[in-house]
Amino acid sequence: MKRYPIRLTNIEEATTFVKTANKFECDMDICRGSIIIDAKSILGIMTLCSDSELELIIYNNNHDDVLESLSAFLVNQKTA
């Protein structure tokens, strides 16, 4: 399981995110605070869609292709 910060700022981004996420067989969730929803559920994501950062959780060790496909939504992480 790996966690990545993402940002979905509007319904169009949420729709594109869900369409892309549904291309993969691995399980994914999105969380904000204590709320966790299925990352492949447009209705669930629409309830969380805001200008705040969300966290994508991918339950698969081989997820490089998932990250590449969803890279437009990832929040750039600073490395020390």
C-alpha positions as CSV (number, residue, x, y, z in Angstrom):
1,M,0.0,0.0,0.0
2,K,1.3,3.4,-1.0
3,R,-0.1,6.9,-0.4
4,Y,0.2,9.9,-2.7
5,P,-1.1,13.5,-2.3
6,I,-3.5,14.5,-5.1
7,R,-5.7,17.5,-6.0
8,L,-9.1,17.4,-7.7
9,T,-10.4,20.9,-8.1
10,N,-13.5,20.5,-10.2
11,I,-16.0,18.0,-11.5
12,E,-14.2,17.7,-14.9
13,E,-11.0,16.6,-13.1
14,A,-12.9,14.2,-10.9
15,T,-14.6,12.6,-13.9
16,T,-11.3,12.3,-15.8
17,F,-9.6,10.8,-12.7
18,V,-12.3,8.2,-12.2
19,K,-12.3,7.2,-15.9
20,T,-8.5,6.7,-15.7
21,A,-8.6,4.9,-12.4
22,N,-11.2,2.4,-13.7
23,K,-8.8,1.3,-16.4
24,F,-6.7,-0.5,-13.7
25,E,-7.6,-3.7,-11.7
26,C,-5.9,-2.7,-8.5
27,D,-7.9,-1.3,-5.6
28,M,-7.6,2.5,-4.9
29,D,-9.1,4.7,-2.3
30,I,-9.1,8.5,-1.7
31,C,-9.1,10.0,1.7
32,R,-9.5,13.4,3.2
33,G,-9.1,13.4,7.0
34,S,-11.0,10.4,8.4
35,I,-13.2,10.0,5.2
36,I,-12.2,7.2,2.9
37,I,-14.0,6.5,-0.4
38,D,-13.4,4.3,-3.4
39,A,-11.2,6.1,-5.9
40,K,-13.2,4.5,-8.8
41,S,-16.6,5.9,-7.6
42,I,-17.6,9.2,-9.2
43,L,-20.3,9.8,-6.7
44,G,-17.9,9.3,-3.8
45,I,-15.2,11.5,-5.3
46,M,-17.8,14.3,-6.0
47,T,-18.5,14.4,-2.3
48,L,-14.8,15.1,-1.6
49,C,-14.0,17.2,-4.6
50,S,-12.7,20.5,-3.4
51,D,-9.6,22.7,-3.6
52,S,-8.1,20.9,-0.7
53,E,-5.5,18.2,-1.0
54,L,-6.6,14.6,-1.0
55,E,-4.6,11.4,-0.5
56,L,-4.7,8.6,-3.0
57,I,-4.1,5.1,-1.6
58,I,-3.1,2.3,-4.0
59,Y,-3.3,-1.3,-2.7
60,N,-0.8,-2.8,-5.2
61,N,2.9,-3.0,-5.2
62,N,3.2,-2.8,-9.0
63,H,1.6,0.6,-9.5
64,D,4.0,2.6,-11.7
65,D,1.6,2.5,-14.6
66,V,-1.2,3.8,-12.4
67,L,1.0,6.7,-11.2
68,E,2.0,7.5,-14.7
69,S,-1.6,7.6,-15.9
70,L,-2.7,9.7,-12.9
71,S,0.3,12.0,-12.8
72,A,-1.7,15.1,-13.8
73,F,-3.5,14.9,-10.4
74,L,-0.5,14.2,-8.2
75,V,0.7,17.1,-6.0
76,N,4.4,17.7,-6.5
77,Q,6.4,16.5,-3.5
78,K,9.5,18.2,-2.4
79,T,12.5,16.0,-1.8
80,A,15.0,16.9,0.9
